[in-house]
Amino acid sequence: MADSDHPQAGWVSRLTVLCGAVRELWVTFAVKLIGILAYSIANSTLVLWLSYDLGYDDVHAGYLVFGWSALMTLFTVLVGSLTDAIGLRKAFLLGAWICVVSRAILTFCTAKWLVLAGGLFLLAAGEALGTPVLVAAVRRYSTTAQRSIAFAIFYAVMNVGFFIAGFIFDYVRQTVGEPHGLFTVPGLGVQLTTYRTLFLVSLIVEIVLLPLIYFGLRDGVEATDQGVTINPEKPKYPGENLARALCYTCRDAIRDTIRIFRGLWAQPGFYKFLAFLALAAFVRLIFIQMYYTYPKFGIRELGAGAPIGKLWNINSMLIILLVPFVGLFSQRISAYRMVSIGSAVAAASVFIMALPLAWFTPIADGVFGQWLGHGYLGLTGTVHPYYVMIFLFVTVLSIGEAVYSPRLYEYAASIAPKGQEASYMSMSYLPFFGAKLLVAGTSGWMLAWFCPEQGPRNSQMLWLIIALTTTVAPVGLFALRKYIRVDEAGRT
């Protein structure tokens, strides 16, 4: 009898569908967890390090974040075709090594020109080899039946990394002291500032990736609906010495990258895909704001050492709990529809931060506020209404994110032609390029205008502007669905 006659059997089969997955899929999940942990620690620290270690004000720190974000997104757009040309394993290793070198420079060097050029902006290239390669790997190492739950697990694992990073972020800041604490590295005798100590933690985490990738991933592995295939890469120039073979391989990779890149623009469905991503980018901007605007906003409104990382951790906790279940029970719903619904919920959440503080004072003074402030956050004294507002904002945002974000990755992977998964995933960042620049270029100005370090603040207006910007996503996705929707592989 069919599974449809036995709902419980259907659920069990969906839950156990990954039991026969190739080991590379599980290694990919581990790489995502460790990589996002290193990324999140450093990214949350970035604007604080620029201001308190390098001496840049809000506006100029925003300009540097603008440049860094622009480079990272530009590199992300370009590396997908490179990944399809050189293979997943080599792309993984290349990105990890670049991140290790750049994080070491950020941690141990103090010369501005070196930490910016050799650290910050080199890190943009390394991080750019992360997401498109990982998403392509999930697609390559999972079957059609495994795809939805694989992407749900992938997204949940990513949020485990964010969750751990939030605690580390708060712990180091509170232990070393903020903003001008010092930490002596055991065995080296080197003194690091609070924010360079956080970079050190991200460096140590990044180093763990190297043996995991090198020994855990095999060349040429692919999971298909007919079974697992292994086609290891063969040396293209076996008779040449190492240096010459490397030069020839780089030349061929560049040629293949250009060929694949050009081919994308000849596919009619690719333009619809970019239009879809351009709209979805507006709701993704919320998370960029949480890295570049939220840390300074939280410290200025709630005080130095405020547990803003622990507050943001609520997002990760909810995502870890919700995403697998959403993935399990929404497998038959198209990715496009899930993205549209989830983005509407996520966009609505930001308006909570634009409401008057007085509305939340009774809640902050009540049982819930006391539990949140004194129980969960470990505060003493009066609980500021912003703690309640941030909690509610993050909770609603997380519900929307659990619905749309994993399916955003799946949509990109499921409409990509075979062999071009990384190209599609990396080119999906093209619309984010302009949107990310919008945040990076304006976050410093908005902080200076509405939430300065000294003087009167109007943080509600800051969040209202962010909220209005995010509404472009759900409105556009619902209004234009007949024109930009593309058929998804494995769905009718």
N, C-alpha and C positions, 0 to 999 in steps of 0.2 A: 504494500500500500504506500502511496506517495507521502512525502513528508508533510504536504499541505493538509493531510488528514490527521496528522499528529503534530500539533503546534509545538509541543515540548521537544519532540525529536528534531524539528526544524531548528529550534533555538540551540539545542545541543550541538548540532552539526555546524552551526555558524560559529559557536564558541570554540570548537575543536578544529576548525578548518586550518589553523596554523600549525597543528601538530606535525604535519608532514613537510613543513617548510624547510628549504635549504638553510644550512648554517649561516650562509652569507646574509640572510635576512635578519637573523638575530644579532649578528655582528654589526649590521647597519644600525639596528636599534641602539646597541651599546655605543657606537661611534656618535650617534646623535645625542645621547644622554651626556657623554663626556664633553663633546664639542660645544653643546649649548651651555653647559655649566661654565666652561672657560669664557665663552662669548658674553654671557649675561653678567658675570662678575665684572669684566672689563668695561662693558658697555654702560652699566649703571654708574661706574666710577668716572667715566670719561669727562663729563662736563664739570664735575667737582675738581678733578685733577687739573684741568685746563685753567680753572679760576684760582684755586688755592695753591697749587704747586708751581704753575707757570706764570701766574699773575695776570691772566686775561680777564677783562670784565665780561658781563653777560653777553654783550653784543659781539665782541671780538671772539669770545669762546663759541658763540653761535656760528660765526663765519667759518671757524675751523671745523666745527662739526658739519657744516654745510659742505665744505670741501671733501671731508672724509666720507660723508654719505654719498656724495656725487661719485667719487672714485669707486667706492665699494659697489654701488649699483651699476656703474658702467662696466666694471670688471665682471660682475655677475652676468650681465647681458652677453659679454663676449666669451666667457669660459665654457658655456654650454656646448658650443660647437667644438671647442678644443677638447672637451671631455669625450664627446662622441667620436672624435678623431683618435685620441690616445688611449682610451679605455678608462673604466671607472677606477680600477685599483691604482693606476699611476696618478690619476687626478686626485684621489684621496691622499696619497703620500705626498704629492707636491704641495697641496694646500696645508697639510699638517706641518711640514717642515718650514714653510714660509711663516706660519703662525708662531711656531716655537722661536724662530730667530727674531721676529718683530716684537714678541712679548718680552723676550730677554732684554732687548734694547729699551723698551718702555720701563722695565723694572730697574735696571742698573745704570742707565745713562741719565745725565742731567742737562746736557747741552741741548738747547731748544731746537736747533736745526737738525740734530741727529734724531732726537726722539720724535720729531714731527715727520721728517722724511723717511728715516730708516725704521721708525717704530710705528707710529700711527698710520701713515699712509701705506706702508708695506703691509701692515696688518689688514688693510682694506682688500688687498689682492688675495691674501690667504683666506680670509673669511668668505670672499666671493666664490671660492671653490667648495664651499660647504653646502648650502641648501640645494642648489640645482643638482649637484652630484648625488646627494643623499636621496632626494626625491626620485631621481632616475634609478637609483639603486633599489628602492622599494618596489618600483614598477618592474624592474628587471628580475628581481628575486622573488616575485609573488605571482601566482596564477590569477586568472580572472575571478575565480571563486574567493580567493584570499585577499583581493585588492582592497575592498572597503574596510575590512577589519584590520588589515595591515596598516593602512594609512591612519586609522583611528588609534591603533597602538603606537604608531610612529609619533603622532601628535601628543598622545598622553605621555610618552617617554620624554619628549621635548619639555613638557611642563614639569616633569620630575626634576629635570635640570634647572629650570627656572626656580622651582621651589627650594632646592638646596642652595642655589645661588643667593636667594633672598636672605636666608639665615646667615650665610657667610658674610654677606654685605653688611648686615647690621652688627654681627659679632665683631668683625675686625674694626669697624668704626667706633664701637663702644669700648672695645678693649684697648686699642692703641690710642684712642683719643681723636676727637674731631674738632677743627680741621687740621691742626698742626702737631699731631702726635708723631712719635718716632718709634721705630721697631728695629732692633738689632738682629740681623740674620745669624742664627747659630752656626758656628764653624767658619763663617766668613768675616765676621766683625763689621759688616757693612750696615750702615743705618739707612733705613727707608722711611719715608713719610707714610702717613696712613693710607693714602691713595696708591702709592707705589707698592705698599704691602699687599693691597688687593690685586695689583698687577702680578705680583709674585705668586699669589695663589693661583691665578689664572694660568700662569706659565707652567706651574707644577702639574696642573690638571691636563694641560695641552700635551705635555711630554708623554703622558700615559697612552695617548692615541697612537703613537708611532709603532710600538710592538703589536698593538691590537690590530692595526690595519695590515701590517707587514705579514703577520703570521695567520691572521684570521680570514683574509679574503683570497680567493683563488681567481686567476685570470680566466675570463671567458665563460663563467658560470651564468646560466640563464634558466629560470623556471618558466616552463610553458604549460599549456593545458594538456599537452601530450606527454609531459615528463620533463626531467631536468636534462639539459644539454650542457656539455663542457667543451668549449673550443678555445684552448689556450692560444695566446698570441705567440706567433713564431717570429724569430729575428728577421727583419726585412733585409738586413745586410750582413749575413753571417761571415762573409769573407773580409770585412773591413775591421780596422782597429776601433777601439771604443770611442775615441774622440770623433773620428770621421763618421762612424755609424750614428753617433748622437746628433751630429750636424745634419746628416741626411734625414734622420727621423724628425727633427724639429722642422726642417724645410717641408717635409711631407705633411706634418701635422698642421702647419700654417696653411698650406694649399687646401687640405681637406676642410679645415675650419672655414675658410673663405667660401668654398664650394657649398658647404652645408648651410652657412649663413645666408648666402644668396638664394638658395633654394627655398628657404622658409617664406620669402616674400612672394614667391610664385604660387603659393597655396592660398586659394580664396578663403578657406576656413580660418587661416591664420589671422586675417584682419578682424574677423568677428571675435576671435579669441582675445586679441589685444584690446578691443573695445570693452569686452567683458572685464578684463583685468584692470582697465583704466577706471572703471566704476568701482570695482571691488577695492581698489587702492585707497579710496577715501575712508573706508572704515578701518583699514589696516593702519591708517595714520594714528589711530588712538594709541597703538602700542609704541610707535616711535615717540609720541609725546610722553609716554611713561618712562622713557629712557632719558630724554633731553629736557623736559619741562618739569615733570613730576618730582625728581629729587630735590631741586632747588626750591620748588614751591613748598614741598613738605617740610624741609628744614627751616625755611623762613617763616612759615605759618605756625609750625608746631615746635620749633626749637632744634638746636644741634643735638644729634644723637637720637632724634625721634625714630621710632621703629617703623620707618616707612617701607623698608624691605619686607618686614613681617606682615604689614598690611597688604602689600602687593602679592604676597605669598598666598593669600586667599584665592586669588585667580588660579594659581597652579594647583592648589588642593582641589578646587571644584572641577577643573579641567581633567585632572587625573581620575576623578570619580565619574564624571559625566560622559567624557568622550567615548570610552569603550561601549557604554550602553547606548549612546546615540548612534554610534557606528553599527552596533548589533541590530537595532530595531529600525534603522532607516536605510538598510541596504537596497531596498527596492525603490527608494525615492531617488530621483535624479540629483546629481551633484549641483546642478544649476539652481534647482528649486530650494535645496537646503541652504545654499549660499545666500539666496535672496531673503529667505525668512530669518536666518541667523543674523545677517547684517542689519536688518531692521531692529532687532532686539538690541544688538550691540550699540547701534547709533543712539537709540533712545536712552541708554544708560548714562551717557555723558551729561545729559541735561540735569541729572541729580546734582552734579557739582556746581551748577549755575544757580541753584535755588538759594533763598536767604538762609543764613546761618541760624536765625532765630527759630525757624521751623523745626530744627533738629536738636535744639537745646533741651527740651523736655525728654527726648529719647536718650540723650547723652547723660542726663541726670537720673534716668530711671534704671530699672533692673538690667535691661539689655546693654545700656551704655556702660554700666559698672562692670558687667561681665567682660565686655569687649576691652575696655580700658585696663581694668585691674586684673582680670583673669587671663585673657589671651595676650594682651600687649605688655603686661607687667608694669603699668604706669602707677604713679602715686598722685594723689590730689584730684583736682577737678578734671573731668574728661572733656576735652575740646570737642565741639560739635563736628569739626572736620573729620574726626576719627569715625564717627557714625556715617557721615556722608560718603567718605571714601569706601567704607565697608559695603554700603548699599550699592554704590557705583560699580565697584569691582565684582560684586555678586551678580548683578544683572548683566554686566559686560561678559562675565564668564559663561553665563547661560547662552548668550548669543554666540560667543566664540565657539563653544562646544558644538553648536549646530552647524556653523558655516566653515570654520577654518580648516578642519581636516578634509572637507569635501572640496575646498579650494585647491588643495594639492592634488586630490584625486581627479578633479576636472581637467587640470593641466596635463596630467599623465595619461588620462584615458582618451583624450582626443588627439594625442601626439602620434604621428606615423611611427611605425616600428623602426628602431635605430636612431630616432631623433628625440628621444625622451628628454635628454639633458638639454638639447637645444631649445625645445619648447619651454622647459622649466626655467632656463636662464633668460630666455626672451620674455617670459612672463613678468620679469622684473622691469622691463622697459617702461610700462606705465607708472610703476612705483618710482622710477627715476625722477620724474617731475614732481610727483606728490611728496617724495621724501625730501627733495630740495626745498619744497614749500615749508615743511616743518623745520628742517635744519636752518634754513635761512631766516625764518621769522621767530623761532622759539626764543632767541636771545632778546629780540626787540620786545616781544610780548611780556617776557619776564621783567625787562627794564621798565616797561610802561605800567603794567598791571600788578606785578608782584616783585618790586625792587627789594634789595637787601635792607635799605634804609628808606624811611618815608612811608606815606600812606599807600595802602594796597587796595585793589579791586579785583580779587582773584575770581569772583563770580563771572566777571566779564571775560576774563581769560578763558574759562571753561565754556562759556556760552559760545565764543567764537569757534572753539574746537568742536563743540556739539553741532553747530550749524554746518560746519564743513563736512562732518561725517554723514550727514543725512543725504548727501549727493548719492551715496552708494545704493541704499535700498530703493530710493525713488527711481534712479536710473535703471537698476536691474529689473524692476517690475515694469516700468514703462516701455523699455526697449527689448523685452525678452523675445518677441517675435522676430526681431531683426538680427540679434547678435548670438542667439543660442546655437550651439553646435552639437551634432550627435555624439554621444559618448560610447566608446567601445564596450560591447557586452550588454548594452541597453537598447531597447526598442523604443 
